């Protein structure tokens, strides 16, 4: 996994807020970086966002009751199981509440679509 002191510090801060949710964020982060090793990570909008070729295509955000994985092109994504949420013009998101949701809500499947893989 990439070593980025700013991201690592952010994750350490999240651990102080909610250790369980932060462990889920770390797992999701590993999936993103496995699929998109070329992606740049930044802290924006209160979460970790991923950018390739100046396009912010996905982000992971800790919310009060869940973790949100946001997709900039979510409206274009295949969603046969109707797991994506959001009614905006472009974006959609997955709400992840437990580590099991990573598999149950097909996080890797949606992340593979998020940058046109």
C-alpha positions in Angstrom: 0.0 0.0 0.0 1.2 3.5 -0.7 2.8 5.4 2.1 1.4 8.9 2.3 2.1 10.6 5.6 -0.9 13.0 5.2 -3.3 10.0 4.5 -1.7 8.0 7.3 -2.2 10.9 9.7 -5.9 11.3 8.6 -6.5 7.6 9.2 -4.9 7.8 12.6 -7.3 10.7 13.4 -10.2 8.6 12.2 -9.1 5.7 14.5 -9.7 8.1 17.4 -13.2 8.8 16.3 -14.4 5.3 15.4 -12.0 2.4 15.3 -14.5 -0.1 13.7 -15.5 2.2 10.8 -11.8 3.2 10.2 -10.9 -0.5 9.8 -13.6 -0.8 7.1 -12.2 2.4 5.5 -8.7 0.8 5.5 -10.1 -2.3 3.8 -11.9 -0.3 1.1 -8.8 1.8 0.6 -6.8 -1.4 -0.1 -9.3 -2.4 -2.8 -9.1 1.0 -4.5 -5.3 1.0 -4.5 -5.2 -2.6 -5.8 -7.5 -1.8 -8.7 -6.0 1.7 -9.3 -2.3 1.7 -8.2 -1.8 4.8 -10.3 -4.5 6.8 -8.4 -3.4 9.8 -6.4 -5.0 10.0 -2.9 -6.0 13.3 -1.4 -7.9 14.5 1.6 -10.9 16.6 0.4 -14.4 17.2 1.6 -13.7 15.4 4.8 -12.6 12.1 3.3 -10.1 10.3 1.1 -10.6 10.9 -2.6 -9.0 9.2 -5.6 -7.8 11.0 -8.7 -6.5 9.8 -12.0 -5.7 12.2 -14.8 -7.2 15.1 -12.8 -10.5 13.2 -12.5 -11.8 12.7 -9.0 -13.6 9.4 -9.6 -14.3 8.0 -6.2 -14.0 8.9 -2.5 -14.4 7.3 0.9 -16.1 9.2 3.7 -16.9 8.4 7.3 -20.4 9.5 8.3 -22.1 9.2 11.6 -23.9 5.9 10.9 -22.0 4.5 7.9 -19.2 4.9 5.5 -20.0 6.4 2.1 -18.3 5.4 -1.1 -19.0 8.1 -3.6 -18.8 7.6 -7.4 -18.6 10.6 -9.7 -20.2 8.7 -12.6 -22.6 6.6 -10.6 -25.5 7.3 -12.8 -23.8 5.4 -15.6 -22.9 2.4 -13.5 -24.5 -1.0 -13.9 -26.6 -1.6 -10.7 -28.8 -4.7 -11.3 -29.1 -5.2 -7.5 -30.1 -1.6 -6.9 -27.5 -1.1 -4.3 -26.4 2.4 -5.3 -28.1 5.3 -3.6 -28.6 8.9 -4.6 -30.9 10.9 -6.8 -28.4 13.5 -8.0 -27.8 14.2 -11.7 -24.4 12.3 -11.8 -23.2 10.9 -8.5 -24.3 7.8 -6.6 -23.0 6.2 -3.5 -22.9 3.0 -1.4 -23.6 3.0 2.3 -21.3 0.6 4.1 -22.2 -0.1 7.7 -20.1 -3.2 8.5 -17.1 -5.0 7.2 -19.4 -7.6 5.8 -21.0 -5.0 3.6 -17.8 -4.7 1.6 -18.7 -8.1 0.1 -22.5 -8.0 0.4 -22.7 -4.7 -1.4 -20.2 -5.7 -4.0 -17.8 -2.8 -3.3 -15.1 -4.2 -5.7 -17.6 -4.6 -8.5 -18.7 -0.9 -8.2 -15.1 0.3 -7.8 -14.1 -1.6 -11.0 -16.8 0.4 -12.8 -15.8 3.7 -11.2 -13.0 4.5 -13.6 -14.1 2.5 -16.6 -12.3 -0.8 -15.8 
